[in-house]
């Protein structure tokens, strides 16, 4: 189960020391939009992911792939290939901000996601001052939506 909240971040509100945080280079494509079936390269790791319907809470299953299988499936994907750098910024209470800095078609889009252990924690979360609009309940900013826009 994935429980997360998502926020837009303005370019002028990005942390000044982003390069100090661990980060991943991500490339992902979609094989199906309903249900969401995604393939992802995350540095040198490869995954196939299924996500159920939902906004703040939804089921998510990840299966490892080989590079060869990933590349084969990437050729069969629909829509636009999403590329981004994901910075991992620690928060109190063992939470982590996953700050996505998009590249390519979505250059200039910055989204922060925070995953939670339970629904109550998600609902009571007070975002840092530098977070912008809460877009948790908008499917407009799901990567699967962006891939088909």
C-alpha positions in Angstrom: 0.0 0.0 0.0 1.3 3.4 -0.9 0.1 6.4 1.1 1.6 9.7 -0.1 1.0 13.4 -0.5 2.2 15.4 -3.4 3.1 19.1 -3.7 4.1 21.5 -6.4 7.4 23.3 -5.8 8.2 26.7 -7.3 11.6 27.0 -8.9 12.5 29.9 -6.6 11.6 27.7 -3.6 14.0 24.8 -4.2 16.5 24.0 -1.5 19.8 25.8 -2.3 21.9 22.8 -1.4 20.1 20.1 -3.6 23.4 18.6 -4.7 24.2 17.7 -1.1 21.3 15.2 -1.0 21.3 11.6 -2.3 19.6 11.4 -5.7 18.5 9.0 -8.4 18.3 9.4 -12.2 14.9 8.0 -13.2 13.4 7.1 -16.6 9.9 5.7 -16.7 7.4 4.7 -19.3 3.9 3.3 -19.2 2.5 0.1 -20.7 -1.1 0.8 -19.6 -2.9 3.7 -18.0 -5.9 1.8 -16.4 -4.7 0.1 -14.4 -1.4 1.8 -14.2 1.5 -0.5 -15.4 4.8 1.3 -15.4 8.4 0.3 -16.2 11.2 2.3 -14.5 15.0 2.6 -14.7 16.3 4.0 -11.4 20.0 4.4 -11.9 21.1 0.8 -12.6 17.9 -0.9 -11.2 14.9 -1.8 -13.3 11.3 -2.4 -12.2 7.8 -3.1 -13.4 5.1 -1.5 -11.2 1.4 -1.9 -10.9 -0.6 0.8 -9.2 -4.3 0.7 -8.5 -6.7 3.6 -8.8 -6.6 6.2 -6.0 -5.1 9.5 -5.1 -3.6 9.6 -1.6 -3.9 5.9 -1.0 -3.4 3.1 -3.5 -2.0 -0.3 -3.9 1.5 -0.6 -5.5 3.5 -3.7 -6.4 7.0 -3.6 -7.7 8.7 -6.4 -9.6 12.4 -6.4 -10.5 13.4 -6.5 -14.2 16.6 -7.1 -16.0 18.0 -4.3 -18.2 17.3 -6.4 -21.3 13.6 -6.9 -20.3 13.3 -3.2 -19.4 14.6 -2.1 -22.8 12.3 -4.6 -24.6 9.3 -3.3 -22.7 10.3 0.4 -23.2 9.9 -0.1 -26.9 6.3 -1.2 -26.3 5.4 1.7 -24.1 2.7 4.3 -24.8 2.9 8.0 -24.4 5.9 10.1 -23.4 9.1 8.8 -21.7 9.3 10.6 -18.3 12.9 11.6 -17.1 13.7 13.2 -13.8 16.2 13.4 -11.0 14.8 12.4 -7.6 16.4 14.0 -4.6 15.9 12.3 -1.2 15.6 14.9 1.6 15.1 13.7 5.1 12.4 15.0 7.4 11.7 14.4 11.1 9.9 11.2 12.2 11.8 9.1 9.7 10.0 10.6 6.7 11.6 11.5 3.4 10.8 14.2 0.8 11.2 12.7 -2.7 11.8 15.9 -4.8 11.4 15.2 -8.5 13.1 17.6 -10.9 11.8 16.8 -14.3 13.7 16.9 -17.6 12.8 17.0 -21.2 9.2 17.8 -22.0 8.5 18.7 -18.4 11.6 20.7 -17.7 10.7 23.3 -15.0 8.2 21.0 -13.2 9.2 20.3 -9.6 7.1 17.9 -7.5 7.7 16.8 -3.9 6.2 13.5 -2.6 6.2 12.3 1.0 5.2 8.7 1.8 3.6 7.9 5.1 3.2 4.8 7.3 -0.5 5.3 7.7 -3.4 7.5 6.7 -3.5 9.5 9.9 0.1 10.6 9.5 -0.6 11.7 6.0 -3.6 13.7 7.0 -1.8 15.4 9.9 1.3 16.2 7.9 2.4 19.9 8.0 4.5 20.6 4.9 7.7 22.6 5.1 7.3 26.3 4.2 8.9 25.9 0.8 6.2 23.5 -0.4 3.7 25.0 -2.8 0.2 23.8 -3.7 -1.0 20.5 -2.4 -1.9 18.4 -5.5 -2.4 15.1 -3.7 -6.0 14.9 -4.8 -5.4 15.9 -8.4 -4.6 13.2 -10.9 -3.3 15.9 -13.2 0.2 15.5 -11.6 0.4 11.7 -11.6 3.3 10.7 -13.8 1.0 8.4 -15.7 -1.2 11.4 -16.6 1.9 13.4 -17.6 3.1 10.6 -19.9 -0.1 10.8 -21.9 -0.4 14.6 -22.0 
